[in-house]
Amino acid sequence: AMDPRILLMDEPTSGLDNSNRRNLLPLIENLRELYKTTILIVTHDLLLPRELRCQISFLDQGRLSPPMRFDEMRFSENPL
């Protein structure tokens, strides 16, 4: 628990006001930097991957899309 290889988060920003949300994002970044760990975040907040500068994948009918950056997803011709 003190040196996680993978950290799982389920809707970490759900229910937070903007102030608390802004405070949480640097904490997530610090965890990633401090532990050099992979963080898997399940979220409906599509801005979260952009703000954390991480890759995003989509689960659609039991299939996981290839990972991509936020801008790649935004300009993709592939409907999600």
N, C-alpha and C positions, 0 to 999 in steps of 0.2 A: 504494500500500500504506500510505502514511502518513496518508491522509485518505479512508477508505473510505466509500462511499455506502451499501453493503449489506455486512453481515458475516454469513457463513453459519456456523452451528455445528451439528455433528452429535453428538447425545448428549453435551453438554459435562459432565454430571454423572455419566455412566455409570462405574461402578467406583470412585467416590469414597466414602470413609467420611464420616460426618456432619460431622466437623470440617473436612475439606477442602472439602466441599460448601458449608458455611456461609461459608468463605473465598472461594470462587469467585463466589458470587452478587453480592457487592458489586463485584467486578472487572467483571462483565458490566454492571452498572448504571453503573459509571464509564465504561466504553467507550461506552455509549449516550449518556451526558451529554456526555462530552468531545468526541466526534466528531459528535454530533447525527445519528447514523446509524440506519438500520433494521437490526435484527438478526433474522434468520430462524433459528429454532432447531427442529431436528428432534429430537423426544424422545418417549419412552414415559412419562416422568415427568410425570404430570398435575398435580403440585403446583408444578412449576417456573413455569408461567405465573402462578399465583396469587402466588408469592413475588416474582416480578419485576414484578407488576402490569402485565401485558401482555395482548394479545389472543391468542386461541387459535382455530385452525381444525383440522378433521379431514380426513384424506384417506381416503375410503371408496370402494372400487371405481373408482378413477381420478377421483373427483370431490372437489373441495375445498369444504368447508362455508363458509358466510359467517363472517367473524371475529366473535368474541364474547368478552366478559369471562368469567373463571372462574366467577363466581356465575351469570351467564346460562346458561352451559353446565351447571352443576350443577343448576339448577332448570328446565331445558328439558324440555318434554314430548316433544321430538323425539328418538327413540332413535338413538344414534350407532353 
